[in-house]
Amino acid sequence: MTAPRAGSLRRSLGPERHAAEAPSPRAPGTPLILEFVGLPGAGKTTIAEQLMARLQSRGIVCADRQVVFPGSPSRAVRYAKLAAFAARHPGVLLSSLAYALAVRPLTSERMRCALTLLIWVHRLKLSRTRRFPLVLLHEGLVHNAWCVLLRGELRSDLVQRAALRSALSSVGLPFAFVYLDVGLDVAIERVGSRSTTPLFNRSNRPESERLLVAHGPHLKRIFDHALEITQAPHLRVDANRPMEDVYDDVASFVDRLAEERGVAGCS
């Protein structure tokens, strides 16, 4: 079995100086954003949910997507808060919109996905006030940046990089990433057997297969861009294997992260 490749838990910043604004992963009281990245069917949700349960059983309080994106009784209040945030962070808004405009054809769904990058930044920044040591995301900024491309053709890779850089650096929190590397054939087979995701599911298998073949390679490039921007600790793991083997590798990586940060409950 090939050993998984993990990024160093202590990295000096490279030429992407935007990452310098983020706190050190060792800073006390600073949440660590751990995002799982991979094609649909790679096992992101399964692994993240198992890991969440394991950490909570050890007394480590974690947040997930539901906590980061809480419901609100008033849509008007949500929109007002987001508008105020956008006014304070115009760079994130403008770079996200420029990214959407660089993908053809332009659609309302593409614009919505691009604006979700702004929403992610807004919500992730709020996690600092809620004092979670870890925020586990089975989908996050990197995945959303990939979704902007679906059913389209990107005209400028530089625009995509700028949007991702603006979003990641504006969060102001340290990141870590787990890339679940799965083959296209395996991803296609797995999404063809499920019915939970609106786009990638068994009832839409021909379209799912077309999208994965056309856009699957782009996800790795976006992930590599995120690493260049954040210089974050990361793990690349072969997710073609049984999920229990993948989970063991990921759990070991997260244990090292938790120990590095001095998170209570870490063995």
TILOFI-718632 format. One record per atom (N, C-alpha, C): atom name; x, y, z. Coordinates in steps of 0.2 Angstrom, whole numbers, plus 5000, padded with zeros to 4 digits. Layout:
N
 tinu   px   py   pz
   CA    X    Y    Z
...
//
This chain:
267
 tinu   px   py   pz
    N 5004 4994 5000
   CA 5000 5000 5000
    C 5004 5006 5000
    N 5003 5011 4996
   CA 5007 5017 4995
    C 5005 5022 5001
    N 5010 5024 5004
   CA 5009 5029 5010
    C 5006 5035 5007
    N 5001 5038 5011
   CA 4998 5044 5009
    C 5003 5050 5009
    N 5002 5055 5005
   CA 5007 5061 5005
    C 5004 5066 5009
    N 5007 5068 5014
   CA 5004 5074 5018
    C 5009 5080 5018
    N 5006 5086 5017
   CA 5010 5092 5018
    C 5012 5093 5024
    N 5018 5096 5025
   CA 5021 5098 5032
    C 5016 5102 5036
    N 5016 5100 5042
   CA 5012 5104 5047
    C 5015 5110 5049
    N 5021 5111 5047
   CA 5024 5118 5048
    C 5027 5120 5042
    N 5024 5125 5038
   CA 5026 5127 5032
    C 5028 5135 5032
    N 5034 5136 5029
   CA 5035 5143 5028
    C 5031 5146 5022
    N 5030 5152 5022
   CA 5026 5155 5017
    C 5030 5156 5011
    N 5027 5154 5005
   CA 5030 5155 4999
    C 5029 5162 4996
    N 5029 5162 4989
   CA 5028 5168 4986
    C 5021 5171 4986
    N 5016 5167 4988
   CA 5009 5169 4989
    C 5008 5173 4995
    N 5010 5179 4995
   CA 5010 5183 5002
    C 5003 5184 5005
    N 4998 5183 5001
   CA 4991 5184 5003
    C 4990 5180 5009
    N 4993 5174 5009
   CA 4992 5169 5015
    C 4995 5172 5022
    N 4999 5177 5021
   CA 5002 5180 5027
    C 4997 5183 5032
    N 4992 5185 5029
   CA 4987 5188 5033
    C 4983 5183 5038
    N 4983 5176 5036
   CA 4980 5171 5040
    C 4984 5170 5046
    N 4981 5168 5052
   CA 4984 5167 5058
    C 4988 5160 5057
    N 4993 5159 5061
   CA 4996 5153 5061
    C 4992 5147 5064
    N 4992 5141 5061
   CA 4988 5135 5063
    C 4989 5134 5070
    N 4994 5136 5073
   CA 4996 5135 5081
    C 4993 5140 5085
    N 4990 5146 5082
   CA 4987 5151 5086
    C 4982 5149 5091
    N 4982 5150 5097
   CA 4977 5148 5102
    C 4971 5151 5101
    N 4965 5147 5101
   CA 4959 5150 5101
    C 4956 5151 5094
    N 4961 5150 5089
   CA 4959 5151 5082
    C 4956 5145 5078
    N 4950 5145 5076
   CA 4948 5139 5072
    C 4952 5137 5066
    N 4952 5131 5065
   CA 4956 5128 5059
    C 4950 5125 5055
    N 4950 5128 5048
   CA 4946 5126 5043
    C 4948 5120 5040
    N 4945 5114 5040
   CA 4948 5108 5037
    C 4943 5106 5031
    N 4945 5107 5025
   CA 4940 5106 5020
    C 4942 5099 5016
    N 4937 5095 5015
   CA 4938 5089 5011
    C 4937 5091 5004
    N 4941 5089 4999
   CA 4941 5091 4992
    C 4941 5084 4988
    N 4937 5083 4983
   CA 4937 5077 4979
    C 4931 5077 4974
    N 4931 5073 4969
   CA 4926 5073 4965
    C 4919 5070 4968
    N 4913 5071 4966
   CA 4908 5068 4968
    C 4909 5061 4968
    N 4907 5057 4974
   CA 4908 5050 4974
    C 4915 5048 4977
    N 4919 5053 4979
   CA 4925 5052 4982
    C 4925 5049 4989
    N 4919 5051 4992
   CA 4918 5049 4999
    C 4919 5055 5004
    N 4918 5061 5002
   CA 4919 5067 5006
    C 4914 5067 5012
    N 4908 5066 5011
   CA 4903 5067 5016
    C 4904 5061 5021
    N 4905 5055 5018
   CA 4905 5049 5022
    C 4911 5050 5027
    N 4917 5052 5025
   CA 4923 5052 5029
    C 4922 5058 5034
    N 4919 5064 5032
   CA 4919 5069 5036
    C 4914 5068 5042
    N 4908 5064 5040
   CA 4903 5063 5046
    C 4906 5058 5051
    N 4910 5053 5048
   CA 4913 5048 5053
    C 4918 5051 5057
    N 4922 5056 5054
   CA 4927 5060 5058
    C 4924 5064 5063
    N 4919 5068 5061
   CA 4915 5072 5066
    C 4913 5068 5072
    N 4910 5062 5071
   CA 4908 5058 5077
    C 4913 5056 5081
    N 4919 5054 5078
   CA 4925 5052 5082
    C 4928 5057 5086
    N 4928 5063 5083
   CA 4931 5069 5087
    C 4926 5071 5093
    N 4920 5071 5091
   CA 4915 5073 5097
    C 4915 5068 5102
    N 4916 5062 5101
   CA 4916 5056 5106
    C 4922 5057 5110
    N 4927 5061 5108
   CA 4934 5062 5112
    C 4933 5069 5115
    N 4928 5072 5115
   CA 4927 5079 5118
    C 4929 5085 5114
    N 4930 5084 5108
   CA 4933 5089 5103
    C 4926 5092 5100
    N 4925 5098 5101
   CA 4919 5101 5099
    C 4920 5104 5092
    N 4917 5101 5087
   CA 4918 5103 5080
    C 4912 5107 5077
    N 4913 5111 5072
   CA 4907 5114 5068
    C 4907 5110 5061
    N 4902 5110 5058
   CA 4901 5108 5051
    C 4897 5113 5047
    N 4896 5111 5041
   CA 4892 5115 5036
    C 4886 5118 5039
    N 4882 5114 5042
   CA 4876 5116 5045
    C 4877 5122 5050
    N 4882 5121 5054
   CA 4883 5126 5059
    C 4886 5133 5055
    N 4890 5132 5050
   CA 4893 5137 5047
    C 4888 5141 5043
    N 4883 5137 5040
   CA 4877 5140 5036
    C 4871 5139 5040
    N 4870 5143 5046
   CA 4864 5142 5050
    C 4858 5144 5046
    N 4852 5141 5048
   CA 4846 5144 5045
    C 4844 5150 5048
    N 4840 5154 5045
   CA 4837 5160 5048
    C 4830 5161 5047
    N 4826 5164 5052
   CA 4819 5164 5050
    C 4817 5170 5045
    N 4822 5174 5044
   CA 4821 5180 5040
    C 4826 5180 5034
    N 4824 5179 5028
   CA 4828 5180 5022
    C 4831 5187 5021
    N 4827 5192 5023
   CA 4828 5199 5022
    C 4834 5200 5027
    N 4834 5197 5033
   CA 4840 5199 5037
    C 4846 5196 5035
    N 4846 5190 5032
   CA 4852 5186 5029
    C 4855 5191 5023
    N 4850 5193 5019
   CA 4853 5197 5013
    C 4856 5204 5016
    N 4853 5207 5021
   CA 4855 5213 5023
    C 4862 5212 5026
    N 4863 5207 5030
   CA 4870 5205 5033
    C 4875 5204 5027
    N 4873 5200 5022
   CA 4877 5199 5017
    C 4879 5205 5013
    N 4874 5209 5012
   CA 4876 5215 5008
    C 4881 5220 5012
    N 4880 5220 5018
   CA 4884 5224 5022
    C 4891 5221 5022
    N 4892 5215 5022
   CA 4898 5211 5022
    C 4902 5213 5015
    N 4898 5212 5010
   CA 4900 5213 5003
    C 4903 5221 5003
    N 4900 5225 5006
   CA 4902 5232 5006
    C 4908 5233 5009
    N 4910 5229 5014
   CA 4916 5229 5018
    C 4922 5225 5014
    N 4920 5221 5010
   CA 4925 5216 5006
    C 4923 5216 4999
    N 4924 5222 4996
   CA 4922 5223 4989
    C 4926 5218 4984
    N 4932 5217 4986
   CA 4937 5213 4982
    C 4934 5206 4981
    N 4932 5203 4986
   CA 4929 5196 4986
    C 4923 5196 4981
    N 4919 5201 4982
   CA 4913 5201 4977
    C 4915 5202 4970
    N 4919 5207 4969
   CA 4921 5209 4962
    C 4925 5203 4959
    N 4929 5200 4962
   CA 4933 5195 4959
    C 4929 5188 4958
    N 4924 5187 4962
   CA 4920 5181 4961
    C 4915 5183 4955
    N 4913 5189 4954
   CA 4909 5190 4949
    C 4913 5190 4942
    N 4919 5192 4943
   CA 4923 5192 4937
    C 4925 5185 4935
    N 4925 5181 4940
   CA 4926 5173 4938
    C 4920 5171 4934
    N 4914 5172 4937
   CA 4908 5169 4934
    C 4908 5172 4926
    N 4910 5178 4925
   CA 4909 5182 4919
    C 4914 5179 4914
    N 4920 5176 4917
   CA 4925 5173 4913
    C 4923 5166 4910
    N 4918 5163 4912
   CA 4916 5156 4910
    C 4910 5157 4906
    N 4910 5154 4900
   CA 4905 5154 4895
    C 4902 5147 4894
    N 4895 5147 4893
   CA 4890 5152 4893
    C 4889 5155 4900
    N 4887 5161 4900
   CA 4885 5164 4907
    C 4878 5162 4908
    N 4877 5160 4915
   CA 4870 5157 4917
    C 4869 5160 4924
    N 4863 5160 4926
   CA 4861 5163 4932
    C 4863 5158 4938
    N 4864 5151 4936
   CA 4866 5147 4941
    C 4874 5148 4942
    N 4877 5150 4937
   CA 4885 5151 4938
    C 4886 5157 4942
    N 4882 5162 4941
   CA 4882 5168 4945
    C 4881 5167 4952
    N 4876 5163 4953
   CA 4874 5161 4960
    C 4880 5157 4964
    N 4883 5152 4960
   CA 4889 5149 4963
    C 4894 5154 4964
    N 4895 5158 4960
   CA 4901 5163 4961
    C 4899 5167 4967
    N 4893 5169 4968
   CA 4891 5173 4974
    C 4892 5169 4981
    N 4891 5163 4980
   CA 4892 5158 4986
    C 4899 5159 4989
    N 4904 5160 4984
   CA 4911 5161 4987
    C 4911 5167 4992
    N 4907 5172 4991
   CA 4906 5178 4996
    C 4903 5175 5002
    N 4898 5171 5001
   CA 4894 5169 5007
    C 4899 5164 5011
    N 4903 5160 5008
   CA 4907 5156 5012
    C 4912 5160 5016
    N 4915 5165 5013
   CA 4919 5170 5017
    C 4916 5173 5023
    N 4910 5175 5022
   CA 4906 5178 5027
    C 4905 5173 5033
    N 4903 5167 5031
   CA 4901 5162 5036
    C 4907 5160 5040
    N 4912 5158 5036
   CA 4918 5156 5039
    C 4922 5161 5044
    N 4921 5167 5042
   CA 4924 5172 5047
    C 4920 5172 5053
    N 4914 5171 5053
   CA 4909 5171 5059
    C 4911 5165 5064
    N 4914 5160 5061
   CA 4916 5154 5065
    C 4921 5156 5071
    N 4925 5161 5069
   CA 4930 5163 5074
    C 4926 5165 5081
    N 4920 5168 5081
   CA 4917 5170 5087
    C 4914 5165 5090
    N 4913 5159 5087
   CA 4909 5153 5090
    C 4914 5148 5094
    N 4921 5150 5093
   CA 4925 5146 5097
    C 4925 5138 5096
    N 4925 5136 5090
   CA 4926 5129 5088
    C 4933 5128 5086
    N 4936 5123 5089
   CA 4943 5122 5087
    C 4944 5120 5080
    N 4939 5116 5078
   CA 4939 5113 5071
    C 4933 5115 5067
    N 4933 5116 5061
   CA 4927 5117 5057
    C 4928 5112 5051
    N 4924 5107 5051
   CA 4925 5101 5046
    C 4920 5102 5040
    N 4922 5103 5034
   CA 4918 5104 5028
    C 4919 5099 5023
    N 4913 5095 5022
   CA 4914 5090 5016
    C 4914 5094 5009
    N 4911 5100 5009
   CA 4912 5104 5004
    C 4913 5111 5006
    N 4917 5115 5003
   CA 4919 5122 5005
    C 4921 5126 4999
    N 4925 5131 5000
   CA 4927 5136 4995
    C 4930 5133 4989
    N 4934 5128 4990
   CA 4938 5125 4984
    C 4932 5121 4980
    N 4928 5117 4983
   CA 4923 5114 4979
    C 4918 5119 4976
    N 4917 5124 4979
   CA 4912 5129 4976
    C 4915 5133 4970
    N 4922 5134 4971
   CA 4925 5137 4965
    C 4925 5132 4959
    N 4925 5126 4960
   CA 4925 5121 4955
    C 4918 5121 4952
    N 4913 5122 4956
   CA 4906 5121 4953
    C 4904 5127 4949
    N 4908 5133 4949
   CA 4907 5139 4945
    C 4908 5136 4938
    N 4913 5132 4937
   CA 4915 5130 4930
    C 4910 5125 4927
    N 4906 5121 4930
   CA 4902 5116 4928
    C 4897 5118 4922
    N 4897 5114 4917
   CA 4894 5116 4911
    C 4896 5122 4907
    N 4902 5124 4908
   CA 4905 5130 4905
    C 4912 5129 4903
    N 4915 5134 4900
   CA 4922 5134 4898
    C 4925 5141 4900
    N 4931 5140 4904
   CA 4934 5145 4907
    C 4939 5149 4902
    N 4938 5155 4901
   CA 4942 5159 4897
    C 4949 5161 4900
    N 4949 5162 4906
   CA 4955 5165 4909
    C 4956 5161 4916
    N 4962 5157 4916
   CA 4964 5154 4922
    C 4966 5159 4928
    N 4968 5164 4926
   CA 4971 5170 4930
    C 4965 5173 4934
    N 4959 5173 4931
   CA 4953 5176 4934
    C 4951 5171 4940
    N 4951 5165 4938
   CA 4949 5160 4943
    C 4954 5160 4949
    N 4960 5160 4948
   CA 4965 5161 4953
    C 4964 5167 4958
    N 4963 5172 4954
   CA 4961 5178 4958
    C 4955 5178 4963
    N 4950 5175 4960
   CA 4944 5174 4964
    C 4945 5169 4970
    N 4949 5164 4969
   CA 4950 5159 4975
    C 4955 5162 4980
    N 4960 5166 4977
   CA 4965 5169 4982
    C 4961 5175 4986
    N 4957 5179 4983
   CA 4953 5184 4987
    C 4949 5180 4992
    N 4945 5175 4990
   CA 4941 5172 4995
    C 4945 5169 5001
    N 4950 5165 4999
   CA 4954 5161 5005
    C 4957 5166 5009
    N 4960 5171 5006
   CA 4964 5176 5011
    C 4960 5180 5015
    N 4954 5181 5012
   CA 4949 5186 5016
    C 4946 5182 5022
    N 4946 5176 5022
   CA 4943 5172 5028
    C 4947 5174 5034
    N 4954 5175 5034
   CA 4958 5177 5040
    C 4959 5171 5045
    N 4958 5165 5043
   CA 4959 5159 5047
    C 4963 5154 5044
    N 4967 5150 5048
   CA 4971 5145 5045
    C 4967 5139 5042
    N 4969 5136 5036
   CA 4966 5131 5033
    C 4970 5124 5033
    N 4967 5119 5032
   CA 4970 5112 5031
    C 4965 5109 5026
    N 4968 5104 5021
   CA 4964 5101 5016
    C 4966 5094 5016
    N 4961 5090 5014
   CA 4961 5083 5013
    C 4959 5082 5006
    N 4963 5079 5001
   CA 4961 5078 4994
    C 4960 5071 4994
    N 4953 5069 4992
   CA 4952 5062 4991
    C 4952 5060 4984
    N 4957 5057 4982
   CA 4959 5056 4975
    C 4956 5050 4972
    N 4951 5051 4968
   CA 4947 5045 4965
    C 4947 5045 4958
    N 4948 5039 4955
   CA 4947 5039 4947
    C 4941 5041 4945
    N 4941 5043 4938
   CA 4934 5045 4935
    C 4930 5039 4935
    N 4932 5033 4933
   CA 4928 5028 4932
    C 4924 5026 4939
    N 4928 5026 4944
   CA 4926 5025 4951
    C 4920 5030 4953
    N 4922 5037 4952
   CA 4917 5042 4953
    C 4911 5041 4950
    N 4911 5040 4943
   CA 4905 5039 4939
    C 4901 5033 4942
    N 4904 5027 4944
   CA 4901 5022 4946
    C 4897 5023 4953
    N 4901 5027 4957
   CA 4898 5029 4964
    C 4892 5034 4963
    N 4893 5039 4959
   CA 4887 5044 4959
    C 4881 5041 4955
    N 4883 5035 4951
   CA 4877 5032 4948
    C 4873 5028 4952
    N 4875 5027 4959
   CA 4872 5022 4963
    C 4868 5026 4969
    N 4868 5033 4969
   CA 4865 5037 4974
    C 4860 5042 4971
    N 4856 5044 4976
   CA 4851 5049 4974
    C 4850 5055 4978
    N 4856 5057 4982
   CA 4855 5062 4987
    C 4857 5069 4984
    N 4862 5069 4979
   CA 4864 5075 4976
    C 4860 5077 4970
    N 4858 5083 4969
   CA 4853 5085 4964
    C 4857 5084 4957
    N 4863 5086 4956
   CA 4866 5085 4950
    C 4869 5079 4948
    N 4873 5076 4953
   CA 4877 5070 4952
    C 4873 5064 4955
    N 4869 5061 4952
   CA 4865 5055 4955
    C 4863 5050 4949
    N 4860 5045 4952
   CA 4858 5039 4947
    C 4853 5041 4942
    N 4849 5046 4943
   CA 4843 5047 4939
    C 4846 5052 4933
    N 4852 5055 4934
   CA 4855 5059 4929
    C 4862 5057 4927
    N 4863 5050 4927
   CA 4869 5047 4926
    C 4873 5049 4919
    N 4870 5050 4914
   CA 4873 5052 4908
    C 4876 5059 4908
    N 4872 5063 4911
   CA 4875 5070 4912
    C 4880 5070 4917
    N 4879 5066 4923
   CA 4885 5066 4928
    C 4891 5064 4925
    N 4891 5059 4921
   CA 4897 5056 4918
    C 4900 5061 4913
    N 4896 5065 4909
   CA 4899 5070 4905
    C 4902 5075 4908
    N 4899 5078 4914
   CA 4902 5083 4918
    C 4909 5081 4921
    N 4909 5075 4924
   CA 4915 5072 4927
    C 4921 5071 4922
    N 4919 5069 4916
   CA 4924 5068 4911
    C 4927 5075 4909
    N 4922 5080 4908
   CA 4924 5086 4906
    C 4928 5091 4911
    N 4926 5090 4917
   CA 4928 5095 4922
    C 4932 5092 4928
    N 4932 5085 4928
   CA 4936 5082 4934
    C 4943 5084 4934
    N 4947 5085 4929
   CA 4954 5087 4929
    C 4954 5094 4932
    N 4949 5098 4931
   CA 4950 5105 4934
    C 4950 5105 4941
    N 4947 5101 4945
   CA 4947 5101 4952
    C 4954 5100 4955
    N 4958 5096 4952
   CA 4965 5095 4955
    C 4969 5102 4954
    N 4968 5105 4948
   CA 4971 5112 4947
    C 4969 5117 4952
    N 4963 5117 4954
   CA 4960 5122 4958
    C 4963 5120 4965
    N 4963 5114 4967
   CA 4966 5112 4973
    C 4973 5114 4974
    N 4977 5113 4969
   CA 4984 5115 4969
    C 4984 5123 4970
    N 4980 5126 4967
   CA 4980 5134 4967
    C 4979 5135 4975
    N 4974 5132 4978
   CA 4972 5133 4985
    C 4979 5132 4989
    N 4982 5127 4988
   CA 4988 5126 4992
    C 4994 5131 4991
    N 4994 5133 4985
   CA 4999 5139 4983
    C 4997 5145 4987
    N 4991 5146 4988
   CA 4988 5152 4991
    C 4989 5152 4998
    N 4987 5146 5001
   CA 4987 5146 5009
    C 4993 5143 5012
    N 4997 5139 5008
   CA 5003 5135 5011
    C 5000 5131 5016
    N 4994 5128 5016
   CA 4991 5124 5021
    C 4994 5117 5022
    N 4993 5114 5028
   CA 4995 5107 5028
    C 4989 5103 5025
    N 4991 5098 5021
   CA 4986 5094 5017
    C 4988 5087 5017
    N 4983 5083 5015
   CA 4984 5076 5014
    C 4981 5074 5007
    N 4985 5070 5003
   CA 4982 5068 4997
    C 4981 5060 4998
    N 4975 5057 4997
   CA 4974 5050 4999
    C 4971 5047 4993
    N 4973 5041 4992
   CA 4970 5037 4987
    C 4963 5034 4989
    N 4958 5037 4986
   CA 4951 5036 4988
    C 4947 5030 4984
    N 4951 5027 4980
   CA 4949 5021 4976
    C 4948 5015 4981
    N 4952 5016 4986
   CA 4952 5010 4991
    C 4945 5010 4995
    N 4944 5004 4999
   CA 4939 5004 5003
    C 4938 5010 5008
    N 4932 5012 5010
   CA 4932 5018 5014
    C 4935 5018 5021
    N 4935 5012 5024
   CA 4938 5011 5030
    C 4945 5012 5030
    N 4949 5010 5025
   CA 4956 5012 5024
    C 4957 5019 5023
    N 4953 5022 5019
   CA 4954 5030 5018
    C 4952 5033 5024
    N 4947 5031 5028
   CA 4946 5034 5034
    C 4952 5034 5039
    N 4955 5028 5040
   CA 4961 5027 5044
    C 4966 5032 5043
    N 4968 5033 5036
   CA 4973 5038 5034
    C 4971 5045 5036
    N 4965 5047 5035
   CA 4962 5054 5036
    C 4962 5055 5044
    N 4960 5050 5048
   CA 4960 5051 5055
    C 4967 5052 5058
    N 4972 5048 5055
   CA 4979 5049 5058
    C 4981 5056 5056
    N 4979 5059 5050
   CA 4981 5066 5048
    C 4978 5071 5053
    N 4972 5070 5054
   CA 4968 5075 5058
    C 4971 5074 5066
    N 4972 5068 5068
   CA 4975 5068 5075
    C 4982 5072 5075
    N 4986 5072 5070
   CA 4992 5075 5070
    C 4991 5083 5070
    N 4986 5085 5066
   CA 4984 5092 5066
    C 4981 5094 5073
    N 4977 5090 5076
   CA 4974 5091 5083
    C 4980 5092 5088
    N 4984 5087 5088
   CA 4990 5087 5093
    C 4994 5093 5092
    N 4995 5095 5086
   CA 4999 5101 5084
    C 4996 5108 5087
    N 4989 5108 5087
   CA 4986 5113 5089
    C 4984 5113 5097
    N 4986 5107 5100
   CA 4984 5107 5107
    C 4977 5106 5109
    N 4973 5103 5104
   CA 4966 5103 5105
    C 4964 5098 5110
    N 4960 5100 5115
   CA 4958 5096 5121
    C 4955 5089 5118
    N 4957 5084 5121
   CA 4954 5077 5120
    C 4958 5073 5115
    N 4963 5077 5112
   CA 4968 5073 5107
    C 4972 5068 5111
    N 4972 5062 5109
   CA 4976 5057 5112
    C 4984 5058 5111
//
